């Protein structure tokens, strides 16, 4: 089940926890709806038909989700379109649409909130420069504030937005009661003329404009796990929570809707129709209190969308559908980068297209109904499967209801896309394929996670977005996470018992050291000297001068003469110490020169430092070491340099060798074997379980602890097998299983164990792959003060 901060005790608590988005929708859906039919002069005919169609859709979709709540009780109700049933494409499509929907939720809620503020402060509708209104600047500022609050963690969000949903429920029922007292109980007329050829486009157009009342309905399926009781009881309570919210929304549509139509002027640009109705329906100061409630709950809805994106990104990161940095947690243990990206997109959108919610409502509803229609057909498929296995009249009748729900939601989706294609719906045909491609590319580059991580990632991706501060996001999680079996919750498939890399021996007899004339680069010389003396290896000193063209300070010949004189002195000193040395000076970039030298002289190891002439650590981030990893297949020994340019005496007594259980990581073993034998060094074999601590996942602590225990048992067996293969050669070996995050744990263990060298494989990523996925080896170099021995790996084992 999904991790929650506390259990919900009753349906009302669940309604407050999850009902913010659908409860908010009546505040802003009537404006674009009424504007369409009033301008066309068909309001008297089509109003009631559109409203009744929406209420029917709410009813059948709610009934459909009652089935989902009965089937999926682990808090991962989602859309019902699961990767297990339909394949990886389902997860990627759902995740892409959900990603877009969270952003649109933020966008629409923030736009509606600014409309409510401008209702009371009309000056915000004035233009500043280039057609940009003051309300646009207010929306951007409030978006940044909301993002900042959400990125400070759930506790901050809970304190800020907690009472919002309760406030909007009270407001809606006050409006309902006031309407009945003042105007009596009158439901909208259902006029069949609304479906005549001349009126049907407006009836359907009005229908799709108010379909935003459906946003957030599916989130109650994700809340099942948050209740106490048996699975049957939890599903029933969750459905009652849904009824409280959707019943309030439907009642507002049917009872208050006609009064909004009667009292408001949708053509009045400066005041929303809902505020106009409040001003006439409620005695002072209640309309102003209603505005404050509306502002609070709409800002809360934006915050919920941001937190939903945080949770989605965490789940997708663990499932390796997005780059690790995108799901990285900040000091408040939330993923802040997705929220800032969301705020940036929203801000640019407001600048380009304005802050009127009607601009975005139909596009917003389109994505919601894609997900709802997916749910309908997934539920129908499951019922059909049940009927085929065990026919029952009740199940057969349910199929008719789910087919109706599927037809309604699919039809609504088609209508929205046809009607509003040119007004923005076309963007789905760009963003969804783009996100789909990004998810697929990332998974391909990083590889699929273990079954255990995949299961936990599904729980995170479908976790209770916003739970804990009274708001929920409208879109479902990426997939339905069915309970995993113990066998599926293994850490990884058992590694190859006798990997050839455990016994492989390399002759590392040719060494190249890179020097640029600086004291920083020279700190690599003692290490090259120590290795060559111990191993009897041949050393090549390589240097490069970037240009042959004169500059304002010096020319190539002068630089060449100075560099050669320096390198000749170094060479002479090394020869005096009994080392065979030659010197090579090339023009151009050092990485290119190294690549050529490695092929010409069959170099086995390249030694370089982490600082060059400038003294900056540019050789570890986008500099020489990174370029070398991409260009050569030989290992690179990176010497960490001190800022004062004074090198510590080299020693190699203790070596840390991180292994992750994969054949890729074992490619480091032949090099570790050589160094351990040459220097009589101790090897520390470290594995960081790919399962974090309980607090790092939206899953029960007992589930995490069970998975982690299984992982540690398998890891220990794996490490012992590797250690035996090394011990047989007389190498001193220790094994360790520790930590949660690989790079951080490796750096910490290296410091605590006072190792002299960390050895690691690197996938040799470059270009887009490096930008998106980063490199664990690079993170180790940047965070640690230990020397790092990196082995580029590009081919499959």
C-alpha positions in Angstrom: 0.0 0.0 0.0 1.0 3.6 -0.4 2.9 5.2 2.5 0.8 7.7 4.5 1.7 9.8 7.4 -1.3 8.6 9.4 -4.4 6.6 8.9 -7.7 8.2 7.9 -10.5 7.3 10.3 -13.6 8.0 8.2 -15.0 9.1 4.9 -15.1 12.8 5.8 -11.4 12.9 6.6 -10.7 11.2 3.3 -12.9 13.8 1.5 -10.8 16.6 3.0 -7.6 14.8 2.2 -8.4 14.1 -1.4 -11.2 16.3 -2.6 -9.6 19.6 -3.2 -9.5 19.5 -7.0 -13.0 18.3 -7.9 -14.5 20.4 -5.1 -12.7 23.5 -6.5 -13.9 23.0 -10.1 -17.4 24.8 -9.8 -15.5 27.9 -9.0 -14.2 28.3 -12.5 -16.0 25.9 -15.0 -19.1 28.0 -15.4 -17.4 31.0 -17.0 -16.3 29.5 -20.3 -19.4 27.3 -20.4 -21.8 30.2 -20.1 -19.8 32.5 -22.4 -20.1 29.9 -25.2 -23.9 29.4 -25.0 -24.9 32.9 -24.1 -23.0 34.5 -27.0 -24.6 31.9 -29.3 -28.0 32.7 -27.9 -28.8 29.0 -27.1 -28.4 29.1 -23.3 -32.1 28.5 -22.6 -32.1 25.4 -24.7 -28.7 23.8 -24.1 -27.8 24.7 -20.5 -29.7 22.0 -18.7 -28.7 19.2 -21.2 -25.0 20.0 -20.9 -25.2 20.0 -17.1 -27.2 16.7 -17.0 -24.7 15.0 -19.3 -21.9 16.0 -16.9 -23.8 14.7 -13.9 -24.4 11.4 -15.7 -20.7 11.2 -16.5 -19.8 11.8 -12.9 -22.2 9.1 -11.8 -21.0 6.4 -14.1 -17.3 7.1 -13.7 -17.7 7.2 -9.9 -19.4 3.8 -10.1 -16.6 2.5 -12.2 -14.0 3.6 -9.6 -16.0 1.7 -7.0 -14.8 -1.4 -8.8 -11.2 -0.2 -8.9 -11.3 0.5 -5.1 -12.5 -3.1 -4.6 -9.7 -4.6 -6.7 -6.7 -2.4 -5.7 -6.3 -1.8 -2.0 -2.6 -1.0 -1.8 -3.0 2.7 -2.6 -1.9 2.3 -6.2 -5.3 2.4 -7.9 -4.1 4.6 -10.7 -5.6 4.4 -14.1 -5.9 0.6 -14.2 -3.6 0.5 -17.3 -0.8 -1.5 -15.8 2.6 -2.4 -17.2 2.0 -6.0 -16.1 -1.1 -6.4 -18.3 -0.2 -4.2 -21.2 3.6 -3.8 -21.3 6.1 -1.0 -20.7 4.3 1.3 -23.2 1.4 1.6 -20.8 3.6 2.9 -18.0 5.3 5.4 -20.3 2.0 6.7 -21.9 0.4 7.0 -18.5 3.4 8.7 -17.0 3.7 11.2 -19.9 0.0 12.2 -19.7 0.2 12.4 -15.9 3.2 14.6 -16.1 1.4 17.0 -18.4 -1.7 16.9 -16.3 0.1 17.8 -13.1 1.5 20.9 -14.9 -1.9 21.8 -16.3 -3.5 21.4 -12.9 -1.0 23.9 -11.5 -1.6 26.2 -14.5 -5.4 26.1 -14.3 -5.6 26.4 -10.6 -3.2 29.3 -10.4 -5.0 31.1 -13.3 -8.4 30.6 -11.6 -6.9 31.9 -8.3 -5.6 35.1 -9.9 -9.0 35.6 -11.5 -10.6 35.4 -8.0 -8.0 38.0 -6.7 -8.6 40.3 -9.7 -12.4 40.1 -9.0 -11.7 42.1 -5.8 -8.7 44.0 -7.1 -9.6 45.0 -10.7 -6.4 47.0 -11.2 -4.7 43.7 -11.8 -6.5 43.5 -15.1 -4.7 46.6 -16.4 -1.8 46.2 -18.8 1.8 46.9 -17.8 4.0 46.6 -21.0 3.8 44.6 -24.2 0.3 43.6 -23.4 1.3 41.9 -20.1 -1.2 42.4 -17.3 -0.4 42.9 -13.7 -2.3 39.7 -13.0 0.3 37.8 -15.0 3.1 39.1 -12.8 1.0 38.2 -9.7 0.4 34.7 -11.1 4.1 34.2 -11.7 5.1 35.5 -8.2 2.5 33.3 -6.5 3.6 30.3 -8.6 7.2 30.8 -7.4 5.9 31.1 -3.8 3.9 27.9 -4.1 6.9 26.1 -5.5 9.1 27.3 -2.7 6.6 26.2 -0.1 6.1 22.8 -1.6 9.9 22.3 -1.9 10.2 22.9 1.8 8.5 19.6 2.5 5.0 18.2 3.4 5.0 19.7 6.9 5.3 23.2 5.5 2.6 22.5 2.9 0.3 21.0 5.5 0.6 24.1 7.7 0.0 26.4 4.8 -2.8 24.7 2.9 -4.5 22.3 5.4 -7.9 23.8 5.9 -8.5 24.7 2.2 -10.7 21.8 1.2 -12.9 22.1 4.2 -13.4 25.8 3.4 -14.5 25.2 -0.2 -16.9 22.5 0.9 -18.5 24.8 3.4 -18.6 27.6 0.7 -20.4 25.3 -1.8 -23.0 24.1 0.7 -23.6 27.7 1.8 -24.3 28.6 -1.8 -26.6 25.5 -2.2 -28.6 26.4 0.9 -28.7 30.1 0.1 -30.0 29.2 -3.4 -32.8 27.0 -2.1 -33.8 29.6 0.5 -33.9 32.5 -1.9 -35.0 30.9 -5.2 -36.4 27.5 -4.2 -35.3 24.1 -5.4 -35.2 24.1 -9.2 -33.3 21.6 -11.3 -32.1 22.5 -14.9 -34.5 21.6 -17.7 -33.5 18.7 -19.9 -34.6 20.1 -23.3 -34.5 17.5 -26.1 -34.1 20.4 -28.6 -30.5 20.7 -27.3 -29.7 17.6 -29.4 -31.1 19.0 -32.7 -28.5 19.5 -35.4 -28.3 23.3 -34.9 -28.0 23.0 -31.1 -25.9 19.9 -30.7 -22.5 21.5 -31.2 -23.2 24.0 -28.4 -24.6 21.3 -26.1 -21.5 19.2 -26.6 -19.3 22.3 -26.5 -20.8 23.3 -23.2 -20.4 19.7 -21.9 -16.7 19.5 -22.6 -16.1 23.0 -21.0 -17.5 21.9 -17.7 -16.0 18.4 -17.7 -13.2 19.8 -15.5 -15.4 18.9 -12.6 -14.1 15.4 -13.1 -10.5 16.3 -12.3 -9.3 14.5 -9.2 -12.0 11.8 -9.1 -9.6 9.0 -9.7 -7.3 10.0 -6.9 -9.7 8.4 -4.4 -8.7 5.0 -5.8 -5.1 5.8 -4.7 -6.4 6.6 -1.2 -7.8 3.2 -0.3 -4.6 2.3 1.6 -4.9 5.3 3.8 -7.9 4.0 5.7 -8.2 1.6 8.6 -10.0 -1.7 8.5 -10.3 -4.7 6.2 -9.7 -4.4 2.5 -13.4 -4.4 1.8 -14.0 -1.7 4.5 -11.2 0.5 3.1 -12.6 0.3 -0.4 -16.1 1.2 0.9 -14.9 4.2 3.0 -12.8 5.5 0.1 -15.9 5.3 -2.2 -17.9 7.2 0.5 -15.2 9.9 0.5 -15.6 10.2 -3.3 -19.4 10.5 -2.9 -19.0 13.3 -0.5 -16.9 15.4 -2.9 -18.5 14.4 -6.2 -22.0 14.7 -4.6 -21.2 18.2 -3.5 -19.9 19.1 -7.0 -23.0 17.5 -8.7 -25.4 19.3 -6.3 -23.6 22.6 -7.0 -24.0 22.1 -10.7 -27.7 21.2 -10.5 -28.9 23.6 -7.8 -26.5 26.6 -8.0 -25.8 26.3 -11.7 -29.1 27.7 -12.9 -28.8 30.6 -10.5 -25.3 31.4 -11.8 -26.8 31.4 -15.3 -29.7 33.7 -14.1 -27.7 36.2 -12.1 -24.3 36.5 -13.8 -23.1 38.1 -17.0 -20.5 35.9 -18.6 -19.5 38.7 -20.9 -18.3 40.9 -18.0 -14.5 40.4 -18.3 -13.4 41.9 -15.0 -15.4 39.7 -12.6 -15.9 35.9 -12.8 -19.5 34.5 -12.9 -19.0 32.7 -9.6 -18.0 35.9 -7.8 -20.9 37.8 -9.4 -23.3 35.2 -8.1 -21.8 35.2 -4.6 -22.2 39.0 -4.4 -25.9 38.7 -5.2 -26.7 35.5 -3.4 -24.9 35.9 -0.1 -25.1 38.7 2.5 -22.0 40.7 3.2 -19.3 39.9 4.3 -19.8 36.3 3.2 -18.9 37.0 -0.5 -15.5 38.3 0.5 -14.9 35.4 2.8 -15.9 33.1 -0.1 -13.3 34.8 -2.3 -10.6 34.2 0.4 -11.7 30.6 0.6 -11.5 30.3 -3.2 -8.1 31.8 -3.3 -6.8 29.5 -0.6 -8.2 26.3 -2.1 -7.0 27.1 -5.6 -3.5 27.9 -4.4 -3.7 24.6 -2.5 -4.7 22.8 -5.7 -1.6 24.2 -7.4 0.5 23.0 -4.5 -1.0 19.6 -4.7 -0.1 19.4 -8.3 3.5 20.3 -7.5 3.7 17.7 -4.8 2.0 15.2 -7.1 4.8 15.8 -9.6 7.4 15.4 -6.9 6.0 11.9 -6.0 5.6 10.9 -9.7 9.2 11.9 -10.4 10.5 9.9 -7.4 8.7 6.8 -8.6 9.8 7.2 -12.2 13.4 7.9 -11.1 13.4 4.6 -9.1 11.9 2.8 -12.1 14.6 4.4 -14.2 12.2 6.2 -16.6 13.7 9.6 -15.7 17.3 10.7 -15.0 18.5 10.3 -11.4 19.0 14.0 -10.9 15.3 14.6 -11.6 14.2 12.5 -8.6 17.0 13.7 -6.3 15.8 14.8 -2.9 16.7 18.1 -1.3 17.3 18.8 2.4 13.6 18.5 3.0 13.5 15.1 1.5 11.4 16.1 -1.5 12.3 16.2 -5.2 12.6 20.0 -5.8 13.8 20.0 -9.5 10.5 18.8 -11.0 8.6 21.6 -9.2 11.0 24.3 -10.3 10.6 23.0 -13.9 6.9 23.0 -13.5 7.0 26.6 -12.1 9.2 27.7 -15.0 6.8 26.1 -17.6 3.8 27.7 -16.0 5.5 31.1 -15.8 6.5 31.1 -19.5 2.9 29.9 -20.4 1.4 32.8 -18.5 3.7 35.3 -20.2 2.8 33.9 -23.7 -0.9 33.1 -23.3 -2.2 35.0 -20.3 -3.8 34.0 -17.1 -7.4 33.4 -18.0 -8.3 29.8 -17.0 -10.7 29.3 -19.9 -7.6 29.4 -22.2 -6.5 26.1 -20.7 -9.6 24.3 -19.4 -10.4 22.2 -22.4 -6.8 21.1 -22.8 -6.7 20.3 -19.2 -9.9 18.2 -19.4 -8.6 16.4 -22.5 -5.7 14.7 -20.6 -7.9 13.9 -17.7 -10.4 12.1 -20.0 -7.7 10.2 -21.8 -6.7 8.7 -18.4 -10.4 8.2 -17.4 -11.1 6.4 -20.7 -8.0 4.2 -20.2 -9.4 3.3 -16.8 -12.8 2.5 -18.2 -11.4 0.1 -20.9 -9.0 -1.5 -18.4 -11.8 -2.1 -16.0 -13.9 -3.6 -18.7 -11.1 -5.8 -19.8 -10.7 -7.1 -16.3 -14.5 -7.8 -15.9 -14.5 -9.7 -19.2 -11.7 -11.8 -18.0 -13.6 -12.6 -14.8 -16.7 -13.5 -16.7 -14.8 -15.9 -19.0 -13.3 -17.6 -15.9 -16.5 -17.7 -13.8 -19.7 -16.4 -15.3 -21.9 -14.4 -13.0 -25.0 -12.3 -13.8 -23.9 -9.4 -11.6 -20.5 -9.2 -13.3 -22.1 -9.3 -16.7 -24.3 -6.4 -15.7 -21.4 -4.5 -14.4 -19.7 -4.8 -17.8 -22.6 -2.8 -19.3 -22.0 0.0 -16.8 -18.2 0.1 -17.4 -18.7 0.0 -21.2 -21.1 3.0 -20.8 -18.5 4.8 -18.7 -15.8 4.0 -21.3 -17.9 5.2 -24.1 -18.8 8.5 -22.3 -15.2 9.2 -21.4 -13.8 8.2 -24.7 -16.5 10.2 -26.5 -15.7 13.2 -24.4 -12.0 12.8 -25.2 -12.7 12.8 -28.9 -15.1 15.8 -28.7 -12.5 17.8 -26.7 -9.7 17.0 -29.2 -11.8 17.7 -32.2 -13.3 21.0 -30.9 -10.2 22.4 -29.3 -7.5 20.9 -31.4 -6.4 24.2 -32.9 -6.7 26.0 -29.5 -4.1 23.8 -27.8 -5.1 20.2 -27.8 -2.6 19.6 -30.6 0.2 20.0 -28.0 -0.6 16.5 -26.6 0.7 15.1 -29.9 4.0 16.8 -29.3 4.5 16.5 -25.5 3.3 13.0 -25.1 5.6 11.4 -27.8 8.5 13.6 -26.5 8.1 12.5 -22.9 7.5 8.9 -24.1 10.8 9.0 -25.9 12.6 10.5 -22.9 11.3 7.8 -20.6 12.2 5.1 -23.1 15.7 6.5 -23.7 16.4 6.8 -20.0 15.3 3.3 -19.3 17.4 2.0 -22.2 20.5 3.8 -21.1 20.2 2.9 -17.4 18.7 -0.6 -17.7 15.6 -2.0 -16.1 15.5 -2.0 -12.2 15.2 -5.2 -10.3 11.7 -6.5 -9.6 11.8 -5.1 -6.1 12.8 -1.6 -7.1 10.3 -1.7 -10.0 7.5 -2.5 -7.5 8.6 0.2 -5.1 8.9 2.7 -7.9 5.3 1.9 -8.9 4.2 2.6 -5.4 6.0 5.9 -5.5 4.7 6.8 -8.9 1.2 6.3 -7.7 1.6 7.6 -4.2 -0.8 9.9 -2.5 0.1 13.2 -4.1 -0.5 16.0 -1.7 -1.9 13.7 1.0 -1.4 15.3 4.4 -2.4 18.9 3.6 -5.9 18.6 2.3 -5.3 18.5 -1.4 -4.8 15.8 -4.0 -3.6 16.1 -7.6 -6.0 15.2 -10.4 -4.1 12.8 -12.5 -3.5 9.2 -11.6 -0.2 7.5 -11.1 1.8 5.9 -13.9 0.6 2.3 -13.4 -1.3 0.0 -11.2 1.0 -1.7 -8.8 -0.2 -5.2 -8.0 1.2 -6.8 -4.8 4.6 -8.4 -5.6 5.4 -12.0 -4.6 8.4 -12.8 -2.4 10.3 -14.2 -5.4 9.6 -10.9 -7.4 11.0 -8.9 -4.5 14.6 -10.2 -5.0 17.4 -7.7 -5.1 18.6 -8.7 -8.5 18.9 -11.9 -10.5 21.8 -13.9 -8.9 25.1 -12.7 -10.5 27.1 -15.0 -12.6 28.8 -17.4 -10.1 32.2 -17.6 -11.9 32.5 -14.4 -13.8 35.7 -14.4 -15.9 36.6 -11.0 -14.6 37.2 -12.5 -11.1 40.2 -14.4 -12.4 41.3 -12.2 -15.3 44.8 -10.8 -15.1 46.1 -7.7 -17.0 49.7 -6.7 -17.7 49.6 -2.9 -17.1 53.1 -2.1 -18.2 52.7 1.1 -20.2 51.7 4.3 -18.4 51.0 7.8 -19.6 50.9 10.8 -17.3 49.4 14.1 -18.5 51.2 17.3 -17.6 50.6 20.9 -18.5 53.4 22.6 -16.7 51.5 23.5 -13.6 52.1 22.5 -10.0 48.6 21.0 -9.9 49.2 18.6 -12.8 52.6 17.8 -11.4 50.9 16.2 -8.3 50.3 13.2 -10.6 54.0 12.6 -11.0 54.7 10.9 -7.7 51.9 8.4 -8.3 53.2 7.6 -11.8 56.7 7.3 -10.4 55.6 5.0 -7.5 53.7 2.7 -9.9 56.4 2.5 -12.5 59.1 1.7 -9.9 57.0 -1.0 -8.3 55.8 -2.5 -11.6 58.8 -1.8 -13.8 56.4 -0.1 -16.2 57.4 2.3 -19.0 56.2 5.9 -18.6 55.2 8.4 -21.3 54.9 12.0 -20.4 52.2 13.7 -22.6 51.6 17.4 -22.9 49.7 19.5 -25.4 49.6 23.1 -26.6 46.2 24.1 -27.8 47.1 26.5 -30.6 49.7 27.1 -33.3 48.5 30.6 -33.8 50.0 33.7 -32.2 48.1 35.3 -29.4 48.5 38.6 -27.6 50.9 37.2 -25.0 52.9 34.5 -26.6 53.3 32.3 -29.6 53.3 28.6 -30.2 57.1 28.3 -30.5 57.7 30.0 -27.2 55.1 27.9 -25.5 56.6 24.8 -27.0 60.1 25.7 -25.9 59.0 26.4 -22.3 56.9 23.3 -22.1 59.7 21.1 -23.5 62.2 22.5 -21.1 59.9 21.8 -18.2 59.2 18.2 -19.4 62.9 17.5 -20.0 63.7 18.4 -16.4 60.9 16.1 -15.2 62.1 13.3 -17.5 65.7 13.7 -16.3 64.6 13.4 -12.6 62.5 10.3 -13.4 65.4 8.6 -15.3 67.7 9.2 -12.4 65.1 7.3 -10.3 65.5 4.3 -12.6 62.3 4.8 -14.7 62.2 4.4 -18.4 60.6 7.6 -19.7 59.8 9.3 -23.0 58.2 12.7 -23.7 55.6 13.6 -26.2 54.3 17.1 -27.0 51.3 17.5 -29.3 49.3 20.4 -30.6 45.6 20.6 -29.9 43.4 19.5 -27.0 44.9 17.1 -24.5 41.9 14.6 -24.6 42.4 14.2 -28.4 46.2 14.0 -28.0 45.7 11.3 -25.4 43.3 9.3 -27.6 45.9 9.2 -30.4 48.8 8.4 -28.0 46.9 5.5 -26.4 46.5 3.9 -29.8 50.0 4.6 -31.0 51.8 3.4 -28.0 49.3 0.8 -26.7 49.1 2.6 -23.3 47.5 0.6 -20.5 46.8 3.3 -17.9 46.5 7.1 -18.1 47.3 9.2 -15.0 46.1 12.8 -14.6 45.2 15.2 -11.9 41.9 16.9 -11.1 43.2 20.4 -11.5 45.0 22.0 -14.4 46.7 25.3 -15.0 43.7 27.4 -13.8 43.7 25.7 -10.5 39.9 25.1 -10.8 38.3 21.6 -10.5 37.5 21.8 -14.2 39.1 18.5 -14.9 36.3 16.6 -13.2 33.2 18.3 -14.5 33.0 18.7 -18.2 36.8 18.8 -18.5 39.7 16.4 -19.4 38.7 13.4 -17.3 35.2 13.4 -18.5 36.3 13.7 -22.2 38.9 10.9 -21.7 36.2 8.6 -20.3 34.2 9.2 -23.5 37.2 8.8 -25.9 39.4 5.9 -24.6 38.9 2.4 -23.3 41.9 2.3 -21.0 41.6 3.0 -17.2 42.2 6.5 -15.9 43.8 7.2 -12.5 42.6 10.6 -11.3 44.8 12.1 -8.6 43.0 14.5 -6.3 45.1 17.7 -6.0 45.4 20.1 -3.1 44.6 23.8 -3.6 48.1 24.8 -2.4 49.7 22.6 -5.1 51.7 20.5 -2.6 51.3 16.8 -3.2 51.0 14.4 -0.3 53.4 11.4 -0.4 51.8 8.6 -2.4 50.8 5.4 -0.8 48.5 2.5 -1.8 47.7 0.4 1.3 43.9 0.2 1.2 41.7 0.2 -2.0 37.9 0.5 -2.0 36.2 -1.5 -4.8 32.4 -0.8 -5.2 30.4 -3.6 -6.8 26.7 -3.5 -7.6 26.2 -7.2 -8.4 26.3 -6.6 -12.2 28.7 -7.9 -14.6 29.6 -4.4 -15.5 30.9 -3.6 -12.1 33.1 -6.7 -12.1 35.1 -5.3 -14.9 37.1 -3.5 -12.2 38.4 -6.7 -10.6 41.4 -7.4 -12.9 42.7 -4.0 -12.3 42.1 -4.2 -8.5 43.9 -7.6 -8.6 47.0 -6.1 -10.2 47.2 -3.1 -7.9 46.6 -5.2 -4.8 49.4 -7.7 -5.8 51.9 -5.0 -6.8 51.4 -2.9 -3.7 50.3 -5.6 -1.3 47.2 -3.5 -0.7 44.0 -4.6 1.1 40.8 -4.6 -1.0 37.5 -3.5 0.5 34.6 -4.8 -1.6 31.6 -2.6 -1.0 28.0 -3.0 -2.2 25.3 -0.5 -1.6 21.9 -2.1 -1.7 19.6 -0.7 -4.4 16.9 -0.5 -1.7 16.8 2.6 0.4 15.7 3.0 4.0 11.9 2.8 4.8 11.5 6.6 4.9 12.8 7.0 1.3 9.8 5.2 -0.3 6.0 5.6 -0.2 5.6 2.0 1.0 5.2 0.3 4.4 8.4 0.1 6.4 7.9 -3.6 6.9 7.9 -4.1 3.1 11.1 -2.1 2.7 12.8 -3.9 5.5 11.9 -7.3 4.1 13.2 -6.3 0.6 16.4 -4.9 2.1 17.0 -8.0 4.2 16.6 -10.2 1.2 19.0 -7.9 -0.7 21.6 -7.9 2.0 21.6 -11.7 2.1 22.1 -12.0 -1.6 24.7 -9.3 -1.7 26.7 -10.9 1.1 26.7 -14.2 -0.8 27.8 -12.4 -4.0 30.6 -10.5 -2.2 31.9 -13.7 -0.5 32.1 -15.4 -3.9 34.1 -12.5 -5.3 36.3 -12.3 -2.2 37.1 -16.0 -2.4 38.4 -15.6 -6.0 40.7 -12.9 -4.9 41.8 -14.5 -1.7 43.0 -17.5 -3.7 45.7 -15.2 -5.1 46.9 -14.2 -1.7 45.1 -10.9 -1.7 43.8 -9.5 1.6 40.0 -8.8 1.1 37.2 -7.4 3.3 33.5 -7.1 2.3 31.0 -4.5 3.3 27.3 -4.0 2.7 26.2 -0.5 3.7 24.3 2.7 2.8 21.5 3.6 0.5 22.7 6.1 -2.1 25.7 4.7 -4.1 27.8 7.8 -4.7 27.3 9.2 -1.2 27.9 5.9 0.5 31.1 5.2 -1.5 32.4 8.7 -0.6 31.6 8.2 3.1 33.0 4.7 3.4 36.2 5.9 1.6 36.6 8.6 4.2 35.8 6.4 7.2 38.1 3.6 6.1 40.9 6.0 5.1 41.4 4.4 1.8 44.0 5.5 -0.7 42.1 4.7 -3.8 38.5 4.2 -5.0 38.2 2.0 -8.1 35.0 2.2 -10.2 33.7 1.4 -13.6 32.1 4.2 -15.7 29.7 3.7 -18.6 31.6 6.3 -20.6 28.5 8.4 -21.3 28.8 11.5 -23.3 26.6 14.1 -24.9 22.9 13.7 -24.2 23.3 10.6 -22.1 25.8 12.3 -19.8 23.6 15.4 -19.5 20.5 13.4 -18.7 21.8 10.6 -16.6 25.0 11.9 -15.1 27.7 9.5 -13.9 28.2 7.8 -10.5 31.9 7.8 -11.1 31.9 11.5 -11.8 29.9 12.2 -8.7 32.5 10.2 -6.6 35.3 12.2 -8.1 33.6 15.5 -7.4 32.5 14.6 -3.8 35.5 12.7 -2.5 39.1 13.7 -1.7 40.3 10.3 -2.5 42.0 9.3 -5.8 39.8 7.5 -8.2 40.6 4.8 -10.7 38.0 4.7 -13.4 37.5 2.0 -16.0 35.4 3.1 -19.0 32.8 0.5 -20.1 30.9 0.9 -23.3 30.5 -2.6 -24.7 28.2 -5.4 -23.4 29.9 -8.1 -21.4 
